[in-house]
Amino acid sequence: MGTRSTLRVIFLGSGSLGGPTLRALAAAPDVEVLLVITQPDRPAGRGLKPTPTPIKRLAQELGLPVLQPPKVNEEVERLRALAPDFLVVAAYGQILSKALLEVPRIAPVNLHASLLPKYRGAAPIQWALLNGETVTGVTTFWMDEGLDTGPILLQREVPIEEGDTAGTLEAKLAAVGAELVLETLRGLARGTLRPTPQDDARATYAPKIKKEQARIDWTRGARELFNLIRAMEPAPGAYTAFRGRRLKVRWARVVSENEREGEPGAVVALSPEGPVVQAGRGRLLLVRLQPEGKGVMSGRDFLNGYRVRVGERFGLQL
């Protein structure tokens, strides 16, 4: 067991956001990871085989003990017996009870992928992209019983670049978050870090994304559709229809923001990179596409393989 100067941590996480944090905690000389808690294996893929979370796979790679309770709030006594200094939570997927939040000697710390109080909730990265934000960030906060409402400990801004998707942005935020969590734990342990209450009047929300929200409505503006496509990449993937079959648009570029000629969803030009499609306002060049049941292909290969013609329409009913 660690010495008195060692920070004793129970880590709770399921999604990729917490991966770099868990790796950093395991590598830190002044931290002992007592236990990793993650969601139970879930059926996934075509065979619906039970699939571990990214955090379980990482914990096994690092040789850390793993617990996968269906209801973590039933494990209070087991966790209290470990005498942790901190709970560290990152994209775990279950609400923690007051009794569980009171288990750590020092604090329950949550890593959240936004600059709170903006984008409280399950999908802060997707909503930042959907709304066309140019800056987001990560926040560590002292957990209470509310939804991402606890007092802020530390924050770090991260710029959103034009080429970012939900996947690339999550990776950037996760890397910055790992550093922030270590800084937070050390500051709390030394008594040099003071929580700051959130301004609830400035709070915005980022509810879980539903699959139907990924459907491309071609009557919307090209910039809005571009933001939708990158917010839904890699999952669930923005989709439309072409020749009666579902088609995912994995990447696109705005080639015009104001043109209104042509019907929304109509192919108005054939670029060497792919079809140019009219939106309600402006036009999109479809750069990477994935026809139903097939792999991802370039816009150019899509044009050649499907012999797309000017005037054909995307987005008619499936």
Buried (B, 14 or more C-beta within 10 A) or exposed (E): EEEEEBBBBBBBBBBBBBBBBBBBBBEBEEBBBBBBBBBEEEEEEEEEEEBBBBBBBBBEEBEBEBBBBEEBEEBBEEBBEBEBBBBBBBBBBBEBBEEBBEBBEBBBBBBBBBBBBBBBBBBBBBBBBBBEBEEBBBBBBBBBEEEBBBBBBBBBEBEBEEEBBBEBBBBBBBBBBBBBBBBBBBBBBEEEBEBEEBEEEEBBBBEEBEEEBBBBBBEBBBBBBBBBBBBBBEEBBBBBBBEEEBBBBBBBBBBBEEBEEBEBBBBBEBBEBBBBBBBBBBBBBBBBBBBEEEEBBBBBEBBEEBEBEEEBBBBEEE
